[in-house]
Amino acid sequence: MEIPAINLKAIVLVHWLLTIWGCMMTSLPSSYIWGNFSILAVGVWAVAQRDSIDAVLMFLMGMTITILTDIIHFGIFYPLVDRPHDAFRFSMGMAILSLLLKPVSCFFVYQMYRERGGDYNVNFDLETSVDSRCTTDSSDSTLLGRRY
């Protein structure tokens, strides 16, 4: 069975709409708002640059991080009131729905990452960035072989 292709624009649009609705009430802190909208901005970057592997990878990593931060925000800042009003219930329901859809969105974004040429295993390549700055030329390498 083949996985259906989901457009990255649709993923960004759905999460943008759910985040807007989730931020209607001020029960969640501004860190929830900043975190989700900044990742959606990275998603817009991934939509704008269709061939960029880095944009999709950063969007994928940001979505996985916001899953954890959203759980923490809901755990700490969800108020325990007896009878919340309808706007509060709608707002929190949309924020929770966004959280529940994020793992599914991460799966589809990972498929797009692979389609754009990304590896199956994500390599941050920290050693080669250090090695490229510390290259030696031929005069330095001859001095290393001598004993003084």
N, CA, C and O atoms as a MOPAC input file, in Angstrom:
PM7 MOZYME 1SCF
protein

 N      0.83900 1    -1.17500 1     0.00000 1
 C      0.00000 1     0.00000 1     0.00000 1
 C      0.88300 1     1.23600 1     0.00000 1
 O      1.81100 1     1.34900 1     0.80100 1
 N      0.59300 1     2.14300 1    -0.88500 1
 C      1.40500 1     3.34300 1    -1.02600 1
 C      0.86000 1     4.46200 1    -0.14400 1
 O     -0.35000 1     4.60400 1     0.03200 1
 N      1.77400 1     5.24800 1     0.40300 1
 C      1.40500 1     6.35800 1     1.27500 1
 C      0.90400 1     7.51200 1     0.40600 1
 O      1.56900 1     7.88800 1    -0.55800 1
 N     -0.26600 1     8.07900 1     0.73800 1
 C     -0.76400 1     9.18800 1    -0.07700 1
 C      0.10900 1    10.42100 1     0.07500 1
 O      0.64500 1    10.68600 1     1.15000 1
 N      0.24500 1    11.16400 1    -0.99800 1
 C      1.04700 1    12.38600 1    -0.96800 1
 C      0.20300 1    13.52900 1    -0.40200 1
 O     -0.87100 1    13.84500 1    -0.91400 1
 N      0.70900 1    14.12600 1     0.64400 1
 C      0.05600 1    15.27200 1     1.26500 1
 C      0.91300 1    16.49700 1     0.96000 1
 O      2.13500 1    16.46400 1     1.10500 1
 N      0.27500 1    17.54900 1     0.54600 1
 C      0.96800 1    18.77000 1     0.18700 1
 C      1.46700 1    19.47800 1     1.45000 1
 O      0.75700 1    19.54900 1     2.45400 1
 N      2.68400 1    19.99500 1     1.38700 1
 C      3.26200 1    20.72000 1     2.51800 1
 C      2.46500 1    21.98200 1     2.81300 1
 O      2.36300 1    22.39600 1     3.96800 1
 N      1.90300 1    22.59300 1     1.78500 1
 C      1.07100 1    23.78200 1     1.99400 1
 C     -0.14500 1    23.45000 1     2.84800 1
 O     -0.54400 1    24.24600 1     3.69900 1
 N     -0.73100 1    22.28900 1     2.62700 1
 C     -1.90800 1    21.88800 1     3.40300 1
 C     -1.54100 1    21.66000 1     4.86300 1
 O     -2.30500 1    22.02500 1     5.75600 1
 N     -0.38200 1    21.06200 1     5.11500 1
 C      0.05700 1    20.81800 1     6.48700 1
 C      0.27200 1    22.14800 1     7.20700 1
 O     -0.18000 1    22.32400 1     8.33800 1
 N      0.95600 1    23.07500 1     6.55600 1
 C      1.21800 1    24.37900 1     7.17300 1
 C     -0.09400 1    25.13300 1     7.38900 1
 O     -0.28100 1    25.75800 1     8.43400 1
 N     -0.99400 1    25.08200 1     6.42400 1
 C     -2.27000 1    25.78900 1     6.53800 1
 C     -3.11900 1    25.23100 1     7.67600 1
 O     -3.69900 1    25.99800 1     8.44500 1
 N     -3.19900 1    23.91200 1     7.79200 1
 C     -4.01000 1    23.30800 1     8.85400 1
 C     -3.43900 1    23.65200 1    10.22600 1
 O     -4.18900 1    24.01600 1    11.13200 1
 N     -2.13100 1    23.54100 1    10.39000 1
 C     -1.54200 1    23.86100 1    11.69400 1
 C     -1.60900 1    25.35600 1    11.99700 1
 O     -1.73900 1    25.74700 1    13.15700 1
 N     -1.52200 1    26.18600 1    10.97000 1
 C     -1.68100 1    27.62600 1    11.18500 1
 C     -3.08900 1    27.93300 1    11.68600 1
 O     -3.25900 1    28.69000 1    12.64100 1
 N     -4.09400 1    27.34700 1    11.04300 1
 C     -5.47900 1    27.58800 1    11.44300 1
 C     -5.74900 1    27.06400 1    12.84800 1
 O     -6.39900 1    27.73800 1    13.64700 1
 N     -5.25500 1    25.86700 1    13.15600 1
 C     -5.46200 1    25.32100 1    14.49300 1
 C     -4.71100 1    26.11800 1    15.55700 1
 O     -5.18500 1    26.24300 1    16.68600 1
 N     -3.54700 1    26.65400 1    15.20400 1
 C     -2.80600 1    27.48100 1    16.15600 1
 C     -3.50900 1    28.81100 1    16.38300 1
 O     -3.55800 1    29.30300 1    17.51100 1
 N     -4.04500 1    29.39000 1    15.33300 1
 C     -4.82900 1    30.63400 1    15.48000 1
 C     -6.01300 1    30.39000 1    16.41300 1
 O     -6.25100 1    31.16900 1    17.33600 1
 N     -6.74500 1    29.31800 1    16.17500 1
 C     -7.89400 1    29.01500 1    17.01700 1
 C     -7.46400 1    28.63700 1    18.43200 1
 O     -8.17400 1    28.93500 1    19.39300 1
 N     -6.31500 1    27.98600 1    18.56900 1
 C     -5.82500 1    27.61700 1    19.88800 1
 C     -5.34600 1    28.80100 1    20.70200 1
 O     -5.29100 1    28.73000 1    21.93000 1
 N     -5.00200 1    29.88400 1    20.03700 1
 C     -4.50200 1    31.07700 1    20.73800 1
 C     -5.58900 1    32.11900 1    20.97100 1
 O     -5.28100 1    33.23800 1    21.38000 1
 N     -6.84700 1    31.78200 1    20.72200 1
 C     -7.92300 1    32.75500 1    20.90800 1
 C     -8.06700 1    33.15800 1    22.36700 1
 O     -8.29500 1    34.32900 1    22.66700 1
 N     -7.93900 1    32.22200 1    23.25200 1
 C     -8.03500 1    32.51400 1    24.67800 1
 C     -6.61900 1    32.65300 1    25.23700 1
 O     -5.68500 1    32.03700 1    24.72300 1
 N     -6.46400 1    33.43400 1    26.25300 1
 C     -5.13400 1    33.70900 1    26.78400 1
 C     -4.72800 1    32.74000 1    27.89000 1
 O     -3.95100 1    33.10500 1    28.77200 1
 N     -5.23500 1    31.52500 1    27.85700 1
 C     -4.88100 1    30.57200 1    28.90500 1
 C     -3.48600 1    29.98700 1    28.68700 1
 O     -2.84000 1    29.57300 1    29.65000 1
 N     -3.01400 1    29.94500 1    27.45100 1
 C     -1.67400 1    29.44300 1    27.16600 1
 C     -0.68800 1    30.61100 1    27.14600 1
 O     -1.05800 1    31.72200 1    26.76700 1
 N      0.55500 1    30.37400 1    27.54600 1
 C      1.52900 1    31.47800 1    27.61900 1
 C      2.00300 1    31.90400 1    26.23000 1
 O      1.71800 1    31.25000 1    25.22700 1
 N      2.72000 1    33.00000 1    26.20400 1
 C      3.22500 1    33.50700 1    24.92500 1
 C      4.29900 1    32.59000 1    24.33600 1
 O      4.54200 1    32.63800 1    23.13000 1
 N      4.94300 1    31.76400 1    25.14900 1
 C      5.93000 1    30.83500 1    24.60500 1
 C      5.27200 1    29.79300 1    23.70800 1
 O      5.89300 1    29.32200 1    22.75500 1
 N      4.02600 1    29.42600 1    23.99700 1
 C      3.28300 1    28.52400 1    23.11100 1
 C      3.05200 1    29.19200 1    21.76300 1
 O      3.23500 1    28.58200 1    20.71000 1
 N      2.65200 1    30.44300 1    21.81600 1
 C      2.36300 1    31.18300 1    20.58500 1
 C      3.63500 1    31.37500 1    19.76500 1
 O      3.64100 1    31.10900 1    18.56300 1
 N      4.71200 1    31.83300 1    20.40100 1
 C      5.96800 1    32.06000 1    19.68900 1
 C      6.53900 1    30.77000 1    19.11800 1
 O      7.02000 1    30.75000 1    17.98500 1
 N      6.48900 1    29.70600 1    19.88900 1
 C      7.04100 1    28.43800 1    19.42900 1
 C      6.31900 1    27.90000 1    18.21500 1
 O      6.95700 1    27.48500 1    17.24700 1
 N      5.00300 1    27.90000 1    18.25100 1
 C      4.24300 1    27.34000 1    17.14200 1
 C      4.30600 1    28.21300 1    15.89800 1
 O      4.43700 1    27.69900 1    14.78800 1
 N      4.21400 1    29.52300 1    16.06900 1
 C      4.25700 1    30.39000 1    14.88800 1
 C      5.65300 1    30.47300 1    14.27000 1
 O      5.78100 1    30.65100 1    13.05900 1
 N      6.69200 1    30.34800 1    15.08300 1
 C      8.03900 1    30.34900 1    14.49200 1
 C      8.28300 1    29.07600 1    13.68800 1
 O      8.94100 1    29.12300 1    12.64900 1
 N      7.76500 1    27.94500 1    14.15000 1
 C      7.90000 1    26.71400 1    13.37400 1
 C      7.05300 1    26.79300 1    12.11200 1
 O      7.45100 1    26.27300 1    11.07000 1
 N      5.91000 1    27.42500 1    12.18700 1
 C      5.10300 1    27.60300 1    10.97400 1
 C      5.80400 1    28.52800 1     9.97900 1
 O      5.63700 1    28.36900 1     8.76900 1
 N      6.57800 1    29.48300 1    10.46600 1
 C      7.37000 1    30.32700 1     9.56600 1
 C      8.43500 1    29.50200 1     8.85400 1
 O      8.70800 1    29.72200 1     7.67400 1
 N      9.03400 1    28.55600 1     9.56400 1
 C      9.98700 1    27.64600 1     8.92000 1
 C      9.26200 1    26.77500 1     7.89800 1
 O      9.82100 1    26.43800 1     6.85400 1
 N      8.02000 1    26.41300 1     8.20200 1
 C      7.21100 1    25.66700 1     7.23400 1
 C      6.92200 1    26.46800 1     5.98000 1
 O      6.90800 1    25.91500 1     4.88000 1
 N      6.69100 1    27.76300 1     6.13100 1
 C      6.49800 1    28.62700 1     4.95500 1
 C      7.78700 1    28.68800 1     4.13600 1
 O      7.74900 1    28.71200 1     2.90600 1
 N      8.92300 1    28.71400 1     4.82700 1
 C     10.21600 1    28.67500 1     4.13200 1
 C     10.36500 1    27.36700 1     3.35500 1
 O     10.86200 1    27.37000 1     2.22800 1
 N      9.94100 1    26.25800 1     3.94600 1
 C     10.01900 1    24.97100 1     3.26000 1
 C      9.08400 1    24.92200 1     2.05700 1
 O      9.38800 1    24.26200 1     1.06300 1
 N      7.96500 1    25.60500 1     2.13600 1
 C      7.06100 1    25.66600 1     0.98500 1
 C      7.66000 1    26.53400 1    -0.11200 1
 O      7.56900 1    26.19700 1    -1.29200 1
 N      8.27300 1    27.65200 1     0.27400 1
 C      8.81500 1    28.59400 1    -0.70400 1
 C     10.01100 1    28.01900 1    -1.45200 1
 O     10.15700 1    28.25300 1    -2.65100 1
 N     10.85900 1    27.28100 1    -0.77000 1
 C     12.02700 1    26.68700 1    -1.42000 1
 C     11.76800 1    25.19500 1    -1.60700 1
 O     12.03100 1    24.38100 1    -0.72200 1
 N     11.25700 1    24.87100 1    -2.75800 1
 C     10.80300 1    23.51200 1    -3.03600 1
 C     11.92500 1    22.48800 1    -3.08100 1
 O     11.67400 1    21.30200 1    -2.87000 1
 N     13.14200 1    22.90600 1    -3.34600 1
 C     14.24100 1    21.95200 1    -3.46800 1
 C     15.15400 1    21.92800 1    -2.24800 1
 O     16.16400 1    21.22500 1    -2.25700 1
 N     14.82700 1    22.67100 1    -1.20800 1
 C     15.68900 1    22.76900 1    -0.04200 1
 C     15.43900 1    21.59500 1     0.91100 1
 O     14.32900 1    21.40300 1     1.40800 1
 N     16.48200 1    20.83000 1     1.14600 1
 C     16.40000 1    19.73800 1     2.10800 1
 C     16.47300 1    20.28500 1     3.52600 1
 O     15.80800 1    19.77700 1     4.42800 1
 N     17.28400 1    21.32500 1     3.72200 1
 C     17.45900 1    21.90400 1     5.05300 1
 C     16.16400 1    22.49800 1     5.59800 1
 O     15.87700 1    22.37300 1     6.78900 1
 N     15.38600 1    23.13900 1     4.74000 1
 C     14.14200 1    23.75300 1     5.20100 1
 C     13.16700 1    22.69000 1     5.69500 1
 O     12.52400 1    22.86600 1     6.73000 1
 N     13.05700 1    21.59900 1     4.96400 1
 C     12.14400 1    20.53500 1     5.37300 1
 C     12.65100 1    19.85600 1     6.64100 1
 O     11.85800 1    19.51900 1     7.52000 1
 N     13.96000 1    19.65300 1     6.74400 1
 C     14.51900 1    19.02600 1     7.93300 1
 C     14.31600 1    19.90300 1     9.16900 1
 O     13.97700 1    19.40100 1    10.24100 1
 N     14.52300 1    21.21100 1     9.02000 1
 C     14.30600 1    22.11200 1    10.15800 1
 C     12.83100 1    22.16700 1    10.54800 1
 O     12.50400 1    22.25400 1    11.73200 1
 N     11.94400 1    22.11700 1     9.56100 1
 C     10.51500 1    22.08800 1     9.85500 1
 C     10.14700 1    20.80200 1    10.58300 1
 O      9.35900 1    20.82900 1    11.52800 1
 N     10.70700 1    19.68300 1    10.15400 1
 C     10.45000 1    18.40200 1    10.80500 1
 C     10.96800 1    18.39300 1    12.23800 1
 O     10.26900 1    17.95700 1    13.15300 1
 N     12.17800 1    18.87000 1    12.42900 1
 C     12.74200 1    18.90400 1    13.78400 1
 C     11.96400 1    19.87300 1    14.67200 1
 O     11.74700 1    19.59300 1    15.85100 1
 N     11.54700 1    20.99800 1    14.12200 1
 C     10.76200 1    21.94900 1    14.89500 1
 C      9.40100 1    21.40100 1    15.29000 1
 O      8.92700 1    21.63900 1    16.40100 1
 N      8.77300 1    20.66600 1    14.37700 1
 C      7.48000 1    20.06300 1    14.70600 1
 C      7.62800 1    19.02900 1    15.81800 1
 O      6.77400 1    18.94600 1    16.70000 1
 N      8.69600 1    18.24500 1    15.78400 1
 C      8.87900 1    17.25100 1    16.84900 1
 C      9.18100 1    17.92800 1    18.19000 1
 O      8.75500 1    17.44400 1    19.23800 1
 N      9.90100 1    19.02600 1    18.15700 1
 C     10.17800 1    19.74200 1    19.40300 1
 C      8.90400 1    20.37800 1    19.95300 1
 O      8.68500 1    20.37900 1    21.16400 1
 N      8.06200 1    20.91900 1    19.07100 1
 C      6.83000 1    21.53600 1    19.56400 1
 C      5.85500 1    20.50000 1    20.10100 1
 O      4.97900 1    20.85100 1    20.89200 1
 N      5.97300 1    19.25300 1    19.70700 1
 C      5.13900 1    18.21800 1    20.32700 1
 C      5.46000 1    18.15200 1    21.81600 1
 O      4.55600 1    18.13700 1    22.65200 1
 N      6.72700 1    18.11400 1    22.13900 1
 C      7.13800 1    18.06300 1    23.53800 1
 C      6.77200 1    19.33800 1    24.28600 1
 O      6.25200 1    19.27200 1    25.40000 1
 N      7.03600 1    20.48800 1    23.69500 1
 C      6.73800 1    21.74600 1    24.38900 1
 C      5.23200 1    21.96100 1    24.55000 1
 O      4.79700 1    22.52500 1    25.55400 1
 N      4.43000 1    21.52000 1    23.57900 1
 C      2.98000 1    21.65000 1    23.73000 1
 C      2.47000 1    20.79600 1    24.88200 1
 O      1.59800 1    21.22700 1    25.63600 1
 N      3.00800 1    19.58400 1    25.02300 1
 C      2.60900 1    18.73000 1    26.13800 1
 C      2.95700 1    19.40500 1    27.46200 1
 O      2.16300 1    19.37900 1    28.40300 1
 N      4.12900 1    20.00100 1    27.53300 1
 C      4.53700 1    20.69800 1    28.76400 1
 C      3.63100 1    21.90400 1    29.02300 1
 O      3.21500 1    22.13700 1    30.15800 1
 N      3.32400 1    22.67200 1    27.97000 1
 C      2.43600 1    23.83100 1    28.14900 1
 C      1.06000 1    23.40900 1    28.63600 1
 O      0.50300 1    24.03400 1    29.53800 1
 N      0.50500 1    22.35200 1    28.04600 1
 C     -0.82100 1    21.91600 1    28.47200 1
 C     -0.78700 1    21.36400 1    29.89200 1
 O     -1.73000 1    21.56300 1    30.65700 1
 N      0.28000 1    20.68200 1    30.24400 1
 C      0.37900 1    20.12800 1    31.58200 1
 C      0.51000 1    21.18600 1    32.65300 1
 O     -0.02700 1    21.02900 1    33.75000 1
 N      1.20600 1    22.24600 1    32.35700 1
 C      1.43900 1    23.29000 1    33.36600 1
 C      0.32100 1    24.33000 1    33.37500 1
 O     -0.14200 1    24.72700 1    34.44400 1
 N     -0.11200 1    24.76900 1    32.21300 1
 C     -0.98600 1    25.93800 1    32.13600 1
 C     -2.45400 1    25.63300 1    31.89600 1
 O     -3.25400 1    26.55900 1    31.77000 1
 N     -2.83000 1    24.36600 1    31.83000 1
 C     -4.25000 1    24.06000 1    31.63900 1
 C     -4.98200 1    24.34300 1    32.94700 1
 O     -4.72700 1    23.68000 1    33.95200 1
 N     -5.87800 1    25.30900 1    32.94300 1
 C     -6.54300 1    25.65500 1    34.21100 1
 C     -7.60500 1    24.62100 1    34.57700 1
 O     -8.30400 1    24.09000 1    33.71400 1
 N     -7.70400 1    24.36300 1    35.82100 1
 C     -8.70600 1    23.42300 1    36.32300 1
 C     -9.89500 1    24.22300 1    36.84600 1
 O     -9.94600 1    24.59700 1    38.01800 1
 N    -10.83000 1    24.47100 1    35.97100 1
 C    -12.03800 1    25.19800 1    36.35800 1
 C    -13.22200 1    24.25200 1    36.22700 1
 O    -13.20400 1    23.31500 1    35.42900 1
 N    -14.25700 1    24.51700 1    37.03000 1
 C    -15.41000 1    23.62900 1    37.02500 1
 C    -16.22000 1    23.74300 1    35.73800 1
 O    -16.53800 1    22.73600 1    35.10600 1
 N    -16.54300 1    24.94400 1    35.36500 1
 C    -17.36400 1    25.16300 1    34.17100 1
 C    -16.69300 1    26.18300 1    33.25500 1
 O    -16.99500 1    27.37400 1    33.34300 1
 N    -15.79000 1    25.74500 1    32.37900 1
 C    -15.18800 1    26.70800 1    31.45000 1
 C    -16.20700 1    27.15000 1    30.40000 1
 O    -17.10000 1    26.38800 1    30.03000 1
 N    -16.06900 1    28.35600 1    29.93800 1
 C    -16.99400 1    28.84800 1    28.92400 1
 C    -16.64800 1    28.25700 1    27.56200 1
 O    -15.58500 1    27.66700 1    27.37400 1
 N    -17.55500 1    28.42600 1    26.63300 1
 C    -17.45300 1    27.74100 1    25.34500 1
 C    -16.23200 1    28.16900 1    24.53600 1
 O    -15.60700 1    27.33700 1    23.87800 1
 N    -15.88900 1    29.43800 1    24.57600 1
 C    -14.73200 1    29.90900 1    23.81100 1
 C    -13.43700 1    29.28200 1    24.33100 1
 O    -12.53800 1    28.95600 1    23.55600 1
 N    -13.35700 1    29.11800 1    25.64500 1
 C    -12.17900 1    28.47300 1    26.22600 1
 C    -12.10200 1    27.01300 1    25.79200 1
 O    -11.03600 1    26.53600 1    25.40400 1
 N    -13.21500 1    26.30900 1    25.85500 1
 C    -13.21400 1    24.89700 1    25.45300 1
 C    -12.87300 1    24.74100 1    23.97400 1
 O    -12.14700 1    23.81900 1    23.60200 1
 N    -13.38800 1    25.62700 1    23.13200 1
 C    -13.06500 1    25.56300 1    21.71400 1
 C    -11.58400 1    25.83100 1    21.47900 1
 O    -10.93300 1    25.11800 1    20.71600 1
 N    -11.05900 1    26.84900 1    22.12900 1
 C     -9.65300 1    27.21000 1    21.95800 1
 C     -8.72800 1    26.08100 1    22.40200 1
 O     -7.80400 1    25.71600 1    21.67500 1
 N     -8.96300 1    25.53600 1    23.56500 1
 C     -8.12400 1    24.44300 1    24.04700 1
 C     -8.32600 1    23.17600 1    23.21400 1
 O     -7.38300 1    22.41300 1    23.00300 1
 N     -9.53000 1    22.95500 1    22.75100 1
 C     -9.77900 1    21.79600 1    21.88400 1
 C     -9.00100 1    21.88600 1    20.58400 1
 O     -8.46800 1    20.88100 1    20.11400 1
 N     -8.92700 1    23.05900 1    20.00100 1
 C     -8.17100 1    23.22600 1    18.75500 1
 C     -6.66500 1    23.10700 1    18.99700 1
 O     -5.94100 1    22.57200 1    18.15800 1
 N     -6.19400 1    23.60400 1    20.13800 1
 C     -4.77600 1    23.46300 1    20.46500 1
 C     -4.41800 1    21.99400 1    20.70000 1
 O     -3.34900 1    21.54300 1    20.28900 1
 N     -5.29700 1    21.25700 1    21.35300 1
 C     -5.05200 1    19.83100 1    21.57600 1
 C     -5.16000 1    19.05700 1    20.26900 1
 O     -4.39900 1    18.11600 1    20.04400 1
 N     -6.10000 1    19.44100 1    19.40200 1
 C     -6.20200 1    18.79500 1    18.09200 1
 C     -4.94100 1    19.03500 1    17.26900 1
 O     -4.47500 1    18.13800 1    16.56700 1
 N     -4.39500 1    20.23200 1    17.35300 1
 C     -3.12800 1    20.51700 1    16.66300 1
 C     -2.02000 1    19.62300 1    17.19300 1
 O     -1.21000 1    19.10700 1    16.42300 1
 N     -1.98400 1    19.44000 1    18.49900 1
 C     -0.97800 1    18.55400 1    19.09500 1
 C     -1.17400 1    17.12000 1    18.63000 1
 O     -0.19400 1    16.43100 1    18.34500 1
 N     -2.39800 1    16.65800 1    18.54700 1
 C     -2.65500 1    15.28400 1    18.11200 1
 C     -2.32600 1    15.06400 1    16.63600 1
 O     -1.95500 1    13.95900 1    16.24200 1
 N     -2.45900 1    16.10400 1    15.82300 1
 C     -2.15600 1    15.97900 1    14.39500 1
 C     -0.66700 1    16.11800 1    14.07900 1
 O     -0.23400 1    15.74600 1    12.98900 1
 N      0.11000 1    16.64100 1    15.00200 1
 C      1.53200 1    16.87100 1    14.73800 1
 C      2.32000 1    15.59400 1    14.44500 1
 O      3.14800 1    15.62500 1    13.53400 1
 N      2.12700 1    14.47300 1    15.14500 1
 C      2.86400 1    13.26700 1    14.74800 1
 C      2.52400 1    12.78100 1    13.34000 1
 O      3.39800 1    12.29200 1    12.62500 1
 N      1.27400 1    12.91100 1    12.94500 1
 C      0.88300 1    12.53400 1    11.58600 1
 C      1.53400 1    13.47200 1    10.58100 1
 O      2.01600 1    13.04000 1     9.53400 1
 N      1.54400 1    14.76400 1    10.91000 1
 C      2.19700 1    15.73500 1    10.03100 1
 C      3.69200 1    15.47700 1     9.94300 1
 O      4.28400 1    15.62100 1     8.87300 1
 N      4.31100 1    15.09600 1    11.05900 1
 C      5.74400 1    14.78600 1    11.04700 1
 C      6.03100 1    13.60400 1    10.13000 1
 O      7.04400 1    13.58800 1     9.43100 1
 N      5.15300 1    12.63100 1    10.13200 1
 C      5.33200 1    11.48500 1     9.23900 1
 C      5.31200 1    11.92700 1     7.77800 1
 O      6.16700 1    11.50900 1     6.99700 1
 N      4.35400 1    12.76100 1     7.40200 1
 C      4.27200 1    13.22200 1     6.02200 1
 C      5.41400 1    14.17300 1     5.66000 1
 O      5.90000 1    14.15600 1     4.53000 1
 N      5.84000 1    14.99600 1     6.60700 1
 C      6.97600 1    15.88500 1     6.33800 1
 C      8.25000 1    15.06000 1     6.16800 1
 O      9.10500 1    15.40100 1     5.35100 1
 N      8.38100 1    13.97500 1     6.93500 1
 C      9.53400 1    13.08900 1     6.76300 1
 C      9.52400 1    12.43200 1     5.38600 1
 O     10.58200 1    12.24700 1     4.78500 1
 N      8.34800 1    12.07900 1     4.88100 1
 C      8.24700 1    11.53800 1     3.52600 1
 C      8.68800 1    12.57800 1     2.49600 1
 O      9.35200 1    12.23800 1     1.51700 1
 N      8.32400 1    13.83400 1     2.71100 1
 C      8.75500 1    14.90100 1     1.80400 1
 C     10.25400 1    15.12300 1     1.89600 1
 O     10.90600 1    15.42400 1     0.89600 1
 N     10.79800 1    14.97400 1     3.09100 1
 C     12.24400 1    15.08000 1     3.26800 1
 C     12.95900 1    14.01700 1     2.44800 1
 O     13.96700 1    14.30200 1     1.80300 1
 N     12.44900 1    12.80900 1     2.46900 1
 C     13.05700 1    11.73400 1     1.67300 1
 C     12.87200 1    11.97000 1     0.17700 1
 O     13.76700 1    11.66600 1    -0.61100 1
 N     11.72400 1    12.50700 1    -0.22000 1
 C     11.48500 1    12.80100 1    -1.64100 1
 C     12.41500 1    13.87800 1    -2.15600 1
 O     12.79900 1    13.85500 1    -3.32500 1
 N     12.78400 1    14.82200 1    -1.30400 1
 C     13.67600 1    15.90400 1    -1.72400 1
 C     15.14000 1    15.49200 1    -1.71400 1
 O     16.01000 1    16.29800 1    -2.04400 1
 N     15.41900 1    14.27100 1    -1.34600 1
 C     16.79100 1    13.79000 1    -1.39800 1
 C     17.45400 1    13.62400 1    -0.06300 1
 O     18.66700 1    13.42400 1    -0.00600 1
 N     16.70500 1    13.69800 1     1.01700 1
 C     17.28200 1    13.52900 1     2.34100 1
 C     17.59900 1    12.07300 1     2.63000 1
 O     16.99800 1    11.17100 1     2.04700 1
 N     18.54100 1    11.84900 1     3.52700 1
 C     18.91700 1    10.49600 1     3.90800 1
 C     17.86600 1     9.88900 1     4.82200 1
 O     17.04400 1    10.58700 1     5.41700 1
 N     17.92000 1     8.56600 1     4.91200 1
 C     17.04900 1     7.89200 1     5.87300 1
 C     17.50700 1     8.17200 1     7.29300 1
 O     16.69000 1     8.34600 1     8.19700 1
 N     18.82300 1     8.21400 1     7.48200 1
 C     19.33800 1     8.54000 1     8.80600 1
 C     19.83700 1     9.98100 1     8.77900 1
 O     20.60200 1    10.37300 1     7.89800 1
 N     19.39900 1    10.73900 1     9.73500 1
 C     19.74800 1    12.15600 1     9.79600 1
 C     21.13200 1    12.27400 1    10.41300 1
 O     21.36700 1    11.78900 1    11.51900 1
 N     22.04000 1    12.91600 1     9.70300 1
 C     23.40800 1    13.08800 1    10.16100 1
 C     23.67100 1    14.58300 1    10.29500 1
 O     23.52900 1    15.33100 1     9.32800 1
 N     24.05000 1    15.01400 1    11.48300 1
 C     24.29200 1    16.43300 1    11.70000 1
 C     25.66300 1    16.86900 1    11.22400 1
 O     25.90700 1    18.07000 1    11.10100 1
 N     26.57100 1    15.93700 1    10.94900 1
 C     27.85000 1    16.20000 1    10.29900 1
 C     28.66500 1    17.24400 1    11.05600 1
 O     29.10900 1    18.23400 1    10.47300 1
 N     28.86000 1    17.02400 1    12.34500 1
 C     29.59800 1    17.97900 1    13.16500 1
 C     31.10700 1    17.86500 1    12.96200 1
 O     31.82100 1    18.86200 1    13.07400 1
 N     31.59300 1    16.67700 1    12.67000 1
 C     33.03900 1    16.49300 1    12.54700 1
 C     33.59900 1    17.11000 1    11.27300 1
 O     34.68800 1    17.68300 1    11.30100 1
 N     32.89200 1    17.00900 1    10.17200 1
 C     33.43700 1    17.56300 1     8.93300 1
 C     33.44200 1    19.08000 1     8.94100 1
 O     34.27500 1    19.69300 1     8.27200 1
 N     32.53100 1    19.70300 1     9.68400 1
 C     32.55600 1    21.16600 1     9.74100 1
 C     33.77200 1    21.64500 1    10.52500 1
 O     34.33700 1    22.69200 1    10.21100 1
 N     34.17600 1    20.89400 1    11.53100 1
 C     35.37200 1    21.24100 1    12.29100 1
 C     36.61500 1    20.92900 1    11.46800 1
 O     37.57100 1    21.70500 1    11.46300 1
 N     36.60500 1    19.78500 1    10.76500 1
 C     37.75900 1    19.40000 1     9.95800 1
 C     38.00200 1    20.36300 1     8.80500 1
 O     39.15200 1    20.59500 1     8.43100 1
 N     36.95100 1    20.92500 1     8.23800 1
 C     37.13700 1    21.83200 1     7.10900 1
 C     37.80400 1    23.13400 1     7.53800 1
 O     38.46800 1    23.77900 1     6.72700 1
 N     37.63800 1    23.53000 1     8.79300 1
 C     38.28300 1    24.75000 1     9.27200 1
 C     39.71300 1    24.49200 1     9.71400 1
 O     40.50600 1    25.43000 1     9.79100 1
 N     40.06000 1    23.26400 1    10.00200 1
 C     41.37400 1    22.93500 1    10.55300 1
 C     42.22600 1    22.18900 1     9.53600 1
 O     42.95100 1    21.26200 1     9.89800 1
 N     42.15000 1    22.57200 1     8.30600 1
 C     42.95700 1    21.90000 1     7.29800 1
 C     44.39500 1    22.39400 1     7.38100 1
 O     44.64900 1    23.55000 1     7.71900 1
 N     45.31900 1    21.51400 1     7.07300 1
 C     46.73700 1    21.87900 1     7.08400 1
 C     47.24100 1    21.89200 1     5.65700 1
 O     46.78200 1    21.12000 1     4.81500 1
 N     48.17700 1    22.76200 1     5.39600 1
 C     48.76500 1    22.76700 1     4.06600 1
 C     50.01200 1    21.88000 1     4.06500 1
 O     50.37400 1    21.31400 1     5.09600 1
 N     50.65200 1    21.76400 1     2.93500 1
 C     51.75300 1    20.80600 1     2.79100 1
 C     52.97300 1    21.19800 1     3.62500 1
 O     53.70700 1    20.31300 1     4.06400 1
 N     53.21800 1    22.48200 1     3.85900 1
 C     54.38300 1    22.88400 1     4.64600 1
 C     54.22400 1    22.49000 1     6.11400 1
 O     55.20500 1    22.14800 1     6.77300 1
 N     52.99100 1    22.53500 1     6.62800 1
 C     52.75600 1    22.11800 1     8.00300 1
 C     52.88500 1    20.61500 1     8.15900 1
 O     53.34800 1    20.13700 1     9.19500 1
 N     52.48400 1    19.86400 1     7.14800 1
 C     52.51900 1    18.41500 1     7.27800 1
 C     53.95000 1    17.88400 1     7.25000 1
 O     54.20800 1    16.82300 1     7.81800 1
 N     54.88900 1    18.58300 1     6.61100 1
 C     56.27200 1    18.10900 1     6.61800 1
 C     56.93000 1    18.32400 1     7.97400 1
 O     57.81500 1    17.56300 1     8.36600 1
 N     56.50100 1    19.35600 1     8.68600 1
 C     57.05100 1    19.61100 1     9.99900 1
 C     56.57800 1    18.59200 1    11.03900 1
 O     57.25200 1    18.35900 1    12.04300 1
 N     55.44200 1    18.00600 1    10.79600 1
 C     54.91100 1    17.04600 1    11.73900 1
 C     55.70700 1    15.74100 1    11.75000 1
 O     55.73700 1    15.04600 1    12.76500 1
 N     56.34500 1    15.40500 1    10.63900 1
 C     57.07600 1    14.14700 1    10.54400 1
 C     58.43300 1    14.20200 1    11.19900 1
 O     58.97700 1    13.14400 1    11.51300 1
 N     59.01500 1    15.35600 1    11.42500 1
 C     60.34600 1    15.49300 1    12.02300 1
 C     60.29300 1    15.41600 1    13.52700 1
 O     59.31200 1    15.81900 1    14.15200 1
 N     61.35100 1    14.89900 1    14.09600 1
 C     61.47200 1    14.86100 1    15.56500 1
 C     62.53700 1    15.84500 1    15.97400 1
 O     63.63200 1    15.84300 1    15.41200 1
 N     62.24100 1    16.67600 1    16.93000 1
 C     63.19700 1    17.67800 1    17.39900 1
 C     63.71600 1    17.34300 1    18.75700 1
 O     64.53300 1    18.08300 1    19.30500 1

